[in-house]
Amino acid sequence: MIVVTGATGNVGRPLVRALVEAGEQVTAVSRRVDARDVPVGTRHHQADLTEPARLAPALDGASALFLLTSGDFMAAGGDLGAVLDVVRASGVRRLVLLSSQGVGTGDHPSASEDAVRASGLEWTMLRPGGFHSNTLQWADLIRARREVAAPFGDVALPTVDPADIAQVAAAALREPGHHGEVYELTGPAPVSPRQQTAAIATALGEPVTYVELTRAQAREHMLRAMPEPVVESTLDLLGAPPAELRQVSPDVERILGRPGRTFAEWAGRNVGEFK
């Protein structure tokens, strides 16, 4: 049995599907999950990691766990150590943590990785960069006006397809040889917001206008949904990313035996979100 937390999210949903298609028994865990969210016959369990004891029933009989600690978990003061205590007590031995590329560059806290390293479990860290699916934040404006408004139009980063993250996670959960590994997960090539806009336009078969926001304009928009320190650090990374975040990692291709999916491929699969 493999347990997937965050099972209704951008990575968790395709991970559950990939594991089920591979013949694994899966328990899908999320704060709000029901039978409509998972493949037919898949076990599901509602739990919030801020209450670790509620996770215990989902872990009964499990051998491996995909662990996603959301921003909400961290903001609520979630205790990852308490979660890991429940995991160890359940008999789970293998754990795959969804971390972030920013931990490697020192731009994001390392507390979650540190706790997992000290847990005594057989761990694998996944450090993805930005997701292709982050552009879904543009969907309302594209649907309404065939327009994208974003800063730093020509700064290119190798964003990654969440489905590729899920495939790597499935490999690490199912196969031997991943214990103690840290995988940097990127797409196959850097892509800029202007290029992403063009790819969405191609998928739609209609023009989409790119409007470049100033940093101040972007900051004003972002402050409506994010704390100021997070906004500033995000804008710093997007506007002047360090060299490490611009580099294409070989890890997706090395593990999956194929290149990561391009942003254009992701846009084609998800074009319905922008219509």
N, C-alpha and C positions, 0 to 999 in steps of 0.2 A: 504494500500500500504506500502511495506517495501522497503527501498532503501539500496543497498549494494555497498559501495565503495570498490575499489580494487577488482572488480568483476571478473577479469581474472587471479587472483593469486592463490596461493596454498590453501588458505582458502576461498577466495571469490567465486571461481568457484564452489566448492562443496556446499557452503552455498546457492548460487542462486538455484542450482539444488534441494537441500533439501527443500527450501521454496516453490518452484514451485510444487514439488511433494506433499507438504502438503496442496496445494490448495490456497496458498497466491498469491496475485498480487505483482510483484517484478519489480523494476527498477534497472538494473545493470549499475553501473557507473565505468568508467575507463578512463584513458587518451587515450587509443586506444581500442575501443570495437565496434564490429558490430554484425550483426545477427548470424554470424557463431560461435560466442563465447558464446551464451546463448541458453537455451531451446527454442524450436519453440514458437513463440508468446510472448516471454518475451520482455518487454520494455527495451531499452538500451539508454545510454546517455553518450557522451564523455565530460569529464570535468577533469581539473587539479585543485587539492585543493589549489595550490599556487595562483589561481585566484578564490576566493570563490564565486564570483557572478555567475560564470558559473555553480555552483552546484544548484542554486536556481530552475531552471526549473524542475530538476529531483525530487525535494522535493515537488512539487505541489500535494497536496492530500495525502501525506505520513503521517503515524502515527509513524513510527519507522525507525531508521537508524543504520546500521552497519558501524562504522568508523574505517578506517585503515589509519594511517599516515605513509607513507613509509619513508625509509632512504633518498630517493631523496627529499621528501617534507621537511624534517628537514634540509638537507644540503643546500637546496635552500632558507633557512630562512623563511619557511612557517609560517604563522600567524594562529595558531589554534583558537585563540580568534575570529578572523574575520570569520573563518569557522563556529564557534559555533553561532555567531551573525546571520548568514544566516539561520542556522538550527532553531534557536528560532523563527525568523521572519516568517518562513514557517509554523509554527504550529506543527511541529514534537515535540512529548513529550518524547518518549523513545529512548535512545541511548545506544548502546553496543560498547565499545571501545576495540579494539585489542591492548593490552599493552604487557608487557613481564615480565617474572619471575624475571628478573634482577632488576626491579623497587622495588620489595619487599625486595631484599637483599641489595639495595643501590648501585648496580653496574651499573644501567642505570638511566638516568635522569627521574625525576617524573613530568616534566613540563606538559606533555599531560594529565596525570591523574589529576593533580591539576586543570588544566583548565576545565576539564569535571566536576569535583566535584563542581566547583564554577559556573557552567553554569545554574543551576536551572532546568536542565532536569532530568528525571528519568533515572539514569545511572546504567550500570553494567560493571565491568571491567573484562576482560579476560587476565590472565597472563600465557601464555604458556611457557614451557621450549623450548629446542631445538626441531626442527621438524624432524621426520623421513626423510622427503624429502630433508633435507640438504645434504644427501648422493648423491643426483643427481649430485653434483659437481664432483663425482668420475666417472660419466658415460662414459665420453670420454676415460679415461684410461682403464676402464673395457672393453669397446667395442674393443679397439685397442689391449690390451695386457693381458686382464684378470688379472688385477693388481690394487690394491689400494695402494696409498701412502699417509699416514696421520700420525700425531704425536699422542702420548699418547695412544698407542694401547690398554691398559688395564684399562683405566679410564672410568668407566661406569656411564652414566647418563640416567634418565628415559625419553628419547625423546618421543614425542607425534605425533600421526597421525594427519595431517592437517584436514582430514575428521572428526575426533572427535571434533576438535576445532569448525569446521563448525556446527556440530550437537548441541553442547552446545550453540553456538551463536544463532542458530535457536530457541532453547528453550527459551533463554533469550529475544529474539525479539518477540516471539509469546505468551508466557505464563505469567501469573501474578506471583508475588512472588520473582522476581529477582532484584528489585530496591534496590540499595545500596549495592549489593553483589560484592565481589571480589573473583574470582575463579582462583585458581592455577591449571593449566592443564598440566598433565604429562601422560606418558604412564604407563602401569601396572607394569613395572619392569625396573631397570637400564640395559643398554646395552652398551657395549664398541665398539670402532671402529673395533677391531678384530672380535667380535661377529657379528657385522653388516656385515662385509665382508663375514663371513661364511654363514649368512642367505641369502645374495645375491647369493652366489655360489650354495646353495641348490635350490633356486628358478630357477637359470639358468640350473641346472643339470650339471655344469662344475666347475672345480677347479678355484678359484680366489686367487691369492697370496696377502697377506698383507705385505707391506713394511713399517716399522716404520720410520718416519722422525724424525730427531732431532728438537728441538725447533728452532734452527737457520735455518735449511732447510725449516721448515714450515713458518717461518717468511719471508724468501726470496720469497717464492711463494705467500704469502698473500699480500705482499707489492705491488704486481703488480695490485691489484684490490681494496685495502683498504688503508685508511690513517694510518700512523704509530701508533698514539695513540689507534685507534680501533684495530689494529693488536695486540698490546701488551696486551690490556685488554682482548681481546678474548682468546689469548693464556694463560693468567693467569687463566681465568675461566675454560678453557678446561683442563689445566694441573693440577690445584689444586682447583677444585670447592669447594665452601663452603658446609657445611653439608646440608643447606637448598636446594641446587640445586640437591643433590643426593637423596633426599627423594621422595617417590611416594606419590602424593596427592590423596585423595579419591574423589575429586570433579567431575571428569569425570563420575565415576561410580555412584555417588550420584545423578547427574542430569540426566544421560541417562539410569540408571537402568541396566547397564551392564559394565563390565570392558572395559577400553580403549583397542584399537587394538594394538597388539604387532608389533615390527619392522618386524618380519618374515612375519606377515600377510600383512603389507604394501609392503614388497619386492615382495611377491607373486603377489599382484595386479598390481605392477608397473614393473614387470620383463622386459617388452618390452623396457623400457628405457635403459636397460643395454645390450641388445642383439647386 
